[in-house]
Amino acid sequence: MSPTITAFKASPDRGRGLARDMRVRWAFEEVGQAYEDAGLVLFESGAIVLHIAERYAGLLPGDANARARAINWMFAALNSVEPPIVDRMIATLVERDEPWFEARRPLVEDRIHQRLGELSHRLGAADWLDGAFSAGDLLMVSVLLRLGGSGLLDDYPNLGAYIARGEGRPAYQRAFAAQLAVFTAASRGR
């Protein structure tokens, strides 16, 4: 049975690979699986990536402590780093005409800079967050991609290089091509 990855008919990211289903495609590509799972229905991208990582080799280390740290980074990406980034995106898209927007934006961006500073310090000169590439890196890179073009990553060149390494992975490239194909097909069908 082939799985069905659901997505918006017209993705708000306009084919840039920022939609959360991209994370799932990337995880399947990393483990070399043809997007399959025998009838299990999951709906949160983080839970799906964790399920894939636990079921197939390639996204979680074999060592129990390293495995726990990789899972820790998965949760950090989705629960500590992503919320202020999404908050900024929503504020920019929905609240930009509100009279209080200009006063609120620096507060939101300060929260992002706090997280980016901590993450940049932790990553240092390493390629990945904890040794080899893991599901933690997959989710963290997918979260950080949302800051593209914002200028918020300019002060963190190691994070920019980290994102580039993630985007350069062959599995990411395959997932992005598949995601873009879905967007392109949906755009033609309008």
C-alpha positions as CSV (number, residue, x, y, z in Angstrom):
1,M,0.0,0.0,0.0
2,S,1.4,3.4,-1.0
3,P,0.9,6.2,1.5
4,T,-0.9,9.4,0.6
5,I,0.8,12.6,1.6
6,T,-1.9,15.2,1.7
7,A,-1.2,18.9,1.0
8,F,-3.1,22.0,0.3
9,K,-4.4,22.1,-3.3
10,A,-2.7,25.5,-3.6
11,S,0.2,25.6,-1.2
12,P,0.8,28.9,0.5
13,D,4.5,28.5,0.0
14,R,4.1,28.7,-3.7
15,G,6.3,25.7,-4.4
16,R,9.3,26.8,-2.3
17,G,9.5,23.6,-0.2
18,L,8.3,25.2,3.0
19,A,5.1,23.3,3.4
20,R,5.2,20.8,6.3
21,D,4.5,17.8,4.0
22,M,8.0,18.5,2.5
23,R,9.5,17.3,5.8
24,V,7.7,14.0,5.3
25,R,8.8,13.6,1.7
26,W,12.4,14.4,2.7
27,A,12.3,11.8,5.5
28,F,11.1,9.1,3.2
29,E,13.8,10.0,0.7
30,E,16.5,9.9,3.4
31,V,15.6,6.4,4.4
32,G,15.1,5.2,0.8
33,Q,11.5,4.3,1.2
34,A,8.8,4.7,-1.5
35,Y,6.4,6.6,0.8
36,E,4.8,3.5,2.2
37,D,3.1,2.5,5.4
38,A,0.5,-0.2,5.8
39,G,-2.7,1.8,6.5
40,L,-1.4,3.9,9.4
41,V,-2.8,7.4,9.5
42,L,-0.8,10.2,11.1
43,F,-1.4,13.9,10.7
44,E,1.5,15.9,12.4
45,S,4.6,16.2,10.3
46,G,6.9,15.8,13.4
47,A,5.1,12.6,14.5
48,I,5.3,11.3,10.9
49,V,9.0,12.0,10.7
50,L,9.6,10.4,14.1
51,H,7.7,7.3,13.0
52,I,9.7,7.1,9.7
53,A,13.0,7.6,11.7
54,E,12.1,4.8,14.2
55,R,10.9,2.4,11.5
56,Y,13.7,2.7,9.0
57,A,17.5,3.1,9.4
58,G,19.2,6.3,8.5
59,L,17.6,9.1,10.6
60,L,18.3,8.0,14.1
61,P,21.6,6.8,15.6
62,G,21.8,3.3,16.9
63,D,23.4,4.4,20.3
64,A,20.6,5.0,22.8
65,N,22.0,8.3,24.1
66,A,22.7,9.7,20.6
67,R,19.2,8.6,19.6
68,A,17.7,10.4,22.5
69,R,19.6,13.6,21.6
70,A,18.5,13.4,18.0
71,I,14.9,13.1,19.1
72,N,15.5,16.0,21.5
73,W,16.6,18.1,18.5
74,M,13.4,17.1,16.6
75,F,11.3,18.5,19.5
76,A,13.5,21.6,19.8
77,A,13.0,22.4,16.1
78,L,9.3,22.1,16.3
79,N,8.6,23.5,19.8
80,S,11.4,26.0,20.5
81,V,12.6,27.3,17.2
82,E,9.6,27.1,14.9
83,P,6.9,28.9,17.0
84,P,8.5,32.4,16.9
85,I,9.3,32.0,13.2
86,V,5.7,31.1,12.4
87,D,4.5,33.9,14.6
88,R,6.6,36.3,12.6
89,M,5.3,34.9,9.3
90,I,1.7,35.2,10.5
91,A,2.2,38.7,11.8
92,T,3.8,39.8,8.5
93,L,1.0,38.2,6.4
94,V,-2.0,39.0,8.5
95,E,-1.2,41.8,10.9
96,R,1.0,44.1,8.8
97,D,-1.7,46.8,8.4
98,E,-2.5,46.9,12.1
99,P,-1.4,50.0,13.9
100,W,0.6,48.0,16.5
101,F,2.5,45.9,13.9
102,E,5.7,47.9,13.8
103,A,5.9,47.9,17.6
104,R,5.3,44.1,17.8
105,R,7.7,43.0,15.0
106,P,10.9,43.7,16.9
107,L,9.6,41.7,19.9
108,V,8.9,38.7,17.7
109,E,12.3,39.1,15.9
110,D,14.1,39.3,19.3
111,R,12.6,35.9,20.2
112,I,13.9,34.5,16.9
113,H,17.3,36.0,17.4
114,Q,17.5,34.5,20.9
115,R,16.8,31.0,19.5
116,L,19.1,31.5,16.5
117,G,21.9,32.7,18.8
118,E,21.5,29.6,21.0
119,L,21.4,27.3,18.0
120,S,24.4,29.0,16.3
121,H,26.4,28.6,19.5
122,R,25.5,24.9,19.8
123,L,26.2,24.1,16.2
124,G,29.5,26.0,16.2
125,A,31.7,24.7,13.3
126,A,30.1,21.3,13.2
127,D,28.2,20.1,10.1
128,W,25.3,18.7,12.0
129,L,23.8,19.2,15.5
130,D,25.0,16.0,17.1
131,G,27.5,14.0,15.0
132,A,25.9,12.5,11.8
133,F,22.9,13.9,10.1
134,S,19.7,12.9,11.8
135,A,15.9,13.5,11.9
136,G,16.8,16.4,14.3
137,D,18.7,18.1,11.5
138,L,16.0,17.4,9.0
139,L,13.4,19.1,11.0
140,M,15.7,22.0,12.1
141,V,16.8,22.8,8.6
142,S,13.1,22.6,7.4
143,V,12.2,25.1,10.1
144,L,15.1,27.5,9.4
145,L,14.3,27.5,5.7
146,R,11.2,29.6,6.6
147,L,13.6,32.5,7.4
148,G,14.9,32.6,3.8
149,G,14.9,36.2,2.5
150,S,14.1,37.7,6.0
151,G,17.7,38.8,6.7
152,L,17.4,37.3,10.2
153,L,20.0,34.6,9.4
154,D,22.6,37.2,8.3
155,D,24.3,37.3,11.7
156,Y,24.6,33.5,11.8
157,P,26.8,32.4,8.9
158,N,27.2,28.9,10.4
159,L,23.4,28.5,10.3
160,G,23.3,29.6,6.7
161,A,25.9,27.0,5.8
162,Y,24.0,24.4,7.9
163,I,20.9,25.1,5.8
164,A,22.8,24.9,2.6
165,R,24.2,21.5,3.6
166,G,20.7,20.3,4.3
167,E,19.4,21.6,1.0
168,G,22.4,20.0,-0.8
169,R,21.5,16.5,0.4
170,P,20.4,14.3,-2.6
171,A,17.3,13.2,-0.5
172,Y,16.3,16.8,0.0
173,Q,16.7,17.5,-3.7
174,R,14.5,14.5,-4.7
175,A,11.9,15.6,-2.1
176,F,11.9,19.2,-3.3
177,A,11.5,18.1,-6.9
178,A,8.5,15.9,-5.9
179,Q,7.0,18.7,-3.9
180,L,7.5,21.2,-6.7
181,A,5.8,18.8,-9.1
182,V,2.7,18.6,-6.9
183,F,2.6,22.5,-6.7
184,T,3.1,22.8,-10.5
185,A,0.4,20.2,-11.2
186,A,-2.0,22.0,-8.8
187,S,-1.2,25.4,-10.4
188,R,-2.1,24.1,-13.8
189,G,-5.3,22.6,-12.6
190,R,-6.7,25.9,-11.3
